[in-house]
Amino acid sequence: STWSFSLKRSAEGWKMAKPIRTVKLVKKRTKRFLRHQSDRFKRVKCNWRKPKGIDNRVRRRFKGQRLMPSIGYGTNKKTKHMMPDGFFKFTISNIKELEVLMMSNRRYAAEIAHNVSSKKRKDIVERAQQLDIKVTNPNARLRSQESE
């Protein structure tokens, strides 16, 4: 069998913090901005670099050329870094950091840091259940244990 952290079932359904989400997530652009001529040469990586040439078509914004990033593509400040479920991530490494989220459990979800041991993770997930805090990665590093 594996470690199991089952959520308590109440009359309304599964007991878990619901996010306070008022603003809809809008992405103005989801595709990455590609570097000019990165499709032509292997030596030119696709990571965005601003073109600097005096005759460059992309820099001069000719019709039909690649688009350049600009401030207009920015995300709404209220929804920036928001996950699709309406929470913001907050990385935690121990139970003390988890208790910071006690009063804002409807806005922030805990994400256990990558360097936390499986023993401490188990304690953190149990404490998060008591405080009604959502954990984005509760099943990470769970090992099956021998039934005694």
C-alpha positions as CSV (number, residue, x, y, z in Angstrom):
1,S,0.0,0.0,0.0
2,T,1.0,3.6,-0.4
3,W,0.8,6.6,1.9
4,S,-2.6,8.0,1.6
5,F,-3.8,11.5,2.6
6,S,-7.5,11.3,2.0
7,L,-9.6,14.4,2.3
8,K,-12.4,14.5,4.7
9,R,-15.8,14.2,3.1
10,S,-18.5,16.6,4.3
11,A,-22.1,17.1,3.4
12,E,-21.2,19.7,0.8
13,G,-18.5,17.5,-0.9
14,W,-14.7,17.4,-0.5
15,K,-13.4,19.6,2.2
16,M,-10.8,21.9,0.7
17,A,-10.1,25.7,0.6
18,K,-11.9,27.4,-2.3
19,P,-10.1,30.3,-4.0
20,I,-11.3,33.8,-3.9
21,R,-11.3,34.4,-7.7
22,T,-12.9,37.5,-9.1
23,V,-10.9,38.2,-12.2
24,K,-10.9,35.9,-15.2
25,L,-7.4,34.7,-16.5
26,V,-6.7,36.3,-19.8
27,K,-3.5,35.5,-21.7
28,K,-2.8,38.0,-24.5
29,R,-0.3,35.6,-26.1
30,T,0.5,32.0,-25.2
31,K,3.1,31.3,-28.0
32,R,6.7,32.1,-27.3
33,F,8.4,35.0,-29.1
34,L,11.0,33.4,-31.4
35,R,14.3,35.0,-32.4
36,H,14.6,36.3,-35.9
37,Q,16.2,33.8,-38.3
38,S,16.3,31.1,-35.6
39,D,14.5,28.8,-38.1
40,R,17.3,29.3,-40.8
41,F,20.4,28.7,-38.9
42,K,21.2,26.0,-36.2
43,R,23.8,28.4,-34.6
44,V,21.0,30.9,-33.9
45,K,19.0,29.6,-30.9
46,C,15.3,30.3,-30.7
47,N,15.5,32.2,-27.4
48,W,14.3,35.7,-27.9
49,R,17.0,38.4,-28.6
50,K,16.0,41.9,-29.8
51,P,17.2,42.6,-33.3
52,K,19.6,45.5,-33.5
53,G,20.4,45.8,-37.2
54,I,19.8,49.1,-39.1
55,D,17.9,47.3,-41.9
56,N,16.2,44.6,-39.8
57,R,12.6,43.9,-40.9
58,V,11.5,42.6,-37.5
59,R,12.9,45.6,-35.7
60,R,11.2,47.9,-38.2
61,R,7.9,46.0,-37.7
62,F,7.2,45.1,-41.3
63,K,3.9,43.3,-42.1
64,G,4.2,39.5,-42.1
65,Q,7.4,39.4,-39.9
66,R,7.9,38.0,-36.5
67,L,6.3,39.9,-33.6
68,M,8.5,41.5,-31.0
69,P,7.6,41.5,-27.3
70,S,6.4,44.7,-25.9
71,I,4.7,46.0,-22.7
72,G,1.3,45.6,-24.3
73,Y,1.5,41.8,-24.0
74,G,1.8,42.1,-20.2
75,T,-0.6,40.3,-17.9
76,N,-3.2,41.9,-15.6
77,K,-1.5,42.6,-12.3
78,K,-4.3,41.0,-10.4
79,T,-3.9,37.7,-12.2
80,K,-0.2,37.6,-12.8
81,H,1.4,34.4,-11.5
82,M,-2.1,33.0,-10.7
83,M,-2.6,29.3,-11.4
84,P,-5.6,28.1,-13.4
85,D,-7.4,27.0,-10.2
86,G,-7.3,30.6,-8.8
87,F,-4.5,30.2,-6.3
88,F,-1.1,31.7,-6.1
89,K,1.9,29.5,-5.3
90,F,3.8,29.9,-2.1
91,T,6.9,27.7,-1.7
92,I,7.4,26.2,1.8
93,S,10.2,24.2,3.3
94,N,8.9,23.5,6.8
95,I,5.7,23.6,9.0
96,K,6.6,27.1,10.4
97,E,6.4,28.6,6.9
98,L,3.1,26.7,6.3
99,E,1.5,28.4,9.2
100,V,2.1,31.8,7.5
101,L,-0.7,30.8,5.1
102,M,-3.2,30.1,7.8
103,M,-5.1,33.4,7.3
104,S,-4.7,33.5,3.5
105,N,-5.6,29.9,2.6
106,R,-8.1,31.1,0.1
107,R,-5.6,33.1,-1.9
108,Y,-2.3,31.1,-1.7
109,A,-1.7,27.4,-2.2
110,A,1.4,25.8,-0.6
111,E,4.0,24.1,-2.8
112,I,6.5,22.0,-1.0
113,A,10.1,22.8,-2.0
114,H,12.0,20.2,-4.0
115,N,14.7,19.7,-1.3
116,V,12.3,18.6,1.5
117,S,12.6,15.0,2.6
118,S,9.7,12.6,2.4
119,K,9.4,12.3,6.2
120,K,9.0,16.1,6.5
121,R,6.6,16.2,3.5
122,K,4.3,13.8,5.3
123,D,4.2,16.1,8.3
124,I,3.6,19.2,6.2
125,V,0.7,17.6,4.3
126,E,-1.0,16.5,7.5
127,R,-0.6,20.0,9.0
128,A,-1.9,21.6,5.8
129,Q,-5.0,19.4,6.0
130,Q,-5.6,20.6,9.6
131,L,-5.2,24.3,8.5
132,D,-7.3,23.7,5.4
133,I,-4.5,24.8,3.1
134,K,-4.2,23.5,-0.5
135,V,-0.9,21.8,-1.3
136,T,-0.1,21.7,-5.0
137,N,2.3,18.7,-4.8
138,P,1.1,16.5,-1.9
139,N,1.9,13.2,-3.5
140,A,5.5,14.0,-4.4
141,R,8.2,11.6,-3.0
142,L,5.6,9.2,-1.5
143,R,7.0,5.7,-1.2
144,S,5.1,2.6,-0.7
145,Q,5.6,1.1,2.8
146,E,5.5,-2.5,3.9
147,S,2.2,-3.3,5.7
148,E,3.0,-4.6,9.2
